[in-house]
Amino acid sequence: MITLKNFRIVALTEATSFLILLVASVLKRTTDVDLVPILGPLHGLLFVAYVAMAIYLRPEQGWDTKTTALILLGAVVPFGGYVVDRWLTSSSRSTATP
C-alpha cells in the first residue's frame, strides 16, 4: 500500500542517494574510487519509485498540476526531496502549492 508516509521515506532516501551519487561522481574523477556503478542503479530505482509514488498519490492528496510538477521537480534538484518532505510535514501547508 502506498501512503504519504511511505512517499516521504522514499523522498528522503532518494534525495540522500542523489547527494551520495554526486559525491561519488566527484570521487570517481579525483581518486581511484568508483562507486558510481553501484550507486547509480540504486539511485535510479529510488528515482523511479519517487515519481511513480507521486503520480499514484496525486488524486488521493488532491494535488493540482502545479503542485505535482513541483513535487516531481524535487526528484531532480539536489536537496529537493528534503524540501518536499518538509512541505508535506508542515502543519501550515496549503494543498495548492509546495
Residue pairs with C-beta under 8 A, 6 or more apart in sequence:
2 53
2 56
2 57
4 57
4 61
4 88
6 53
7 50
7 53
7 54
7 57
7 88
8 85
8 88
8 89
10 46
10 49
10 50
10 53
11 50
11 74
11 75
11 81
11 82
11 84
11 85
11 88
12 81
12 82
12 85
13 46
13 81
14 43
14 46
14 47
14 49
14 50
14 75
14 81
15 74
15 78
15 79
15 80
15 81
15 82
15 85
16 81
17 39
17 42
17 43
17 46
18 43
18 47
18 78
18 81
19 78
19 79
20 39
20 43
21 36
21 39
21 40
21 43
22 78
24 33
24 34
24 35
24 36
24 39
25 36
27 33
27 34
27 35
28 34
28 35
28 36
47 75
50 75
50 81
51 72
51 75
54 68
54 71
54 72
54 75
55 68
57 63
58 68
61 95
62 95
63 71
63 95
64 96
66 96
66 97
67 95
67 96
67 97
67 98
70 97
70 98
71 84
71 98
73 80
74 80
74 81
74 83
74 84
74 98
75 81
83 98
84 98
87 93
87 98
88 98
